[in-house]
Amino acid sequence: MFCEKAVELVRELHRMSDGQLPAFNEDGLRQVLQEMQTLYEQNQRDVNEVKSEGRADLIPSIKLRHCCLLRNQRCLTAYLYDRVLRIRALRWAYGSVLPGSVQFHMCAEELQWFSQYRKSLASFMRSLRDGGLDITQDMKPPKSLYIEVRCLKDHGEFEIDDGTVILLKKNSQHFLPRWKCEQLIRQGVLEHVVS
């Protein structure tokens, strides 16, 4: 049946919750493009017959295949656009470096798009003030400026604004400025200890 593979691509994304990125379905995309190529070629043959031989009985099938082409195109566009939106959201959630498990689910073009988006966002943030302003921090207003955090894995030395260097070792607890450790919390290096 026409358009089933394209609709399945959209359903695949719909099944995943927000914030998750399924593996790029290159095979499904290729099958839809192949179906579109076949439909287009069939339409071209039938249009030529209608023009040369005046076969008006082929017009309904031409219109049906054309509608299928348009539907496949809309489904592919929705699939690719939704993936781009999810990748953009991952930049805000994880920061400029995505975990390997997320990168594994991206195709080369998506990795290239992410890199360009990351550079554009960094350039914009640098232009906001003399020293730049990180707009990815404090996505929710903080209740306090300092928080207690526990280190989940060895990270090494970590310097805060006053020049103090803290050694982040596994299972160590620290009282740090929220804005300095939010990125590490998102990356899974630290966890917020709620007392």
C-alpha positions, 0 to 999 in steps of 0.5 A, spaced: 500 500 500 502 507 498 505 511 504 505 506 509 513 506 510 513 514 510 507 513 516 511 508 519 517 513 520 513 518 523 510 513 528 517 511 530 518 518 532 511 519 535 512 512 540 519 515 543 518 520 549 520 527 548 528 528 549 529 521 546 532 520 539 531 514 536 536 511 531 536 514 524 532 510 520 536 510 513 533 504 511 526 506 512 528 513 509 531 510 503 525 505 502 520 511 502 525 515 497 525 509 492 517 508 493 517 516 491 521 515 485 517 509 482 510 513 483 514 519 479 516 514 474 509 511 473 506 518 473 511 520 468 509 514 463 501 515 464 502 523 463 505 522 456 500 517 454 494 522 456 498 527 452 499 523 446 494 518 446 488 522 449 487 516 455 483 520 460 481 514 464 489 514 467 487 521 470 484 518 476 490 514 477 495 520 476 492 524 481 492 518 486 499 517 485 501 525 485 497 525 492 501 519 495 507 523 493 505 529 496 504 525 503 510 521 502 514 528 502 510 531 508 511 525 512 519 525 510 519 532 512 515 531 518 520 526 520 527 530 519 524 536 522 522 533 528 529 530 529 532 536 528 528 539 533 530 533 538 537 534 536 536 542 538 533 540 545 539 536 546 544 541 545 540 545 551 539 539 555 546 536 555 550 542 553 555 543 547 558 535 548 553 530 546 554 523 550 556 518 545 550 514 546 546 520 543 551 521 537 550 514 535 543 515 533 545 521 529 547 520 521 553 524 519 548 530 516 545 531 523 552 531 527 554 536 522 547 540 523 549 540 531 556 542 530 553 548 526 548 550 531 553 549 537 557 554 533 552 559 532 549 559 539 556 560 542 557 566 537 551 569 539 552 568 546 559 571 546 556 577 542 551 578 548 556 581 553 563 583 553 565 576 556 559 573 553 553 570 557 551 563 557 544 563 556 543 555 557 544 556 564 539 557 569 533 554 565 529 554 571 530 560 576 534 558 582 532 557 589 539 558 592 545 561 589 549 555 592 547 547 592 550 541 595 553 536 589 555 529 590 561 527 584 558 521 581 565 519 577 572 522 577 573 528 574 579 531 576 580 539 578 575 544 577 576 551 578 571 556 581 570 564 580 574 566 586 580 561 584 579 556 588 581 549 585 576 543 587 578 536 586 572 532 584 573 525 586 567 519 586 563 520 592 566 526 594 561 532 596 561 539 595 558 546 596 558 550 589 555 555 586 549 553 582 551 556 575 558 553 575 556 546 576 549 545 572 553 543 566 556 538 570 550 535 573 547 535 566 553 531 563 552 526 569 559 528 573 555 531 579 548 530 582 544 535 586 544 532 593 537 534 596 537 535 603 
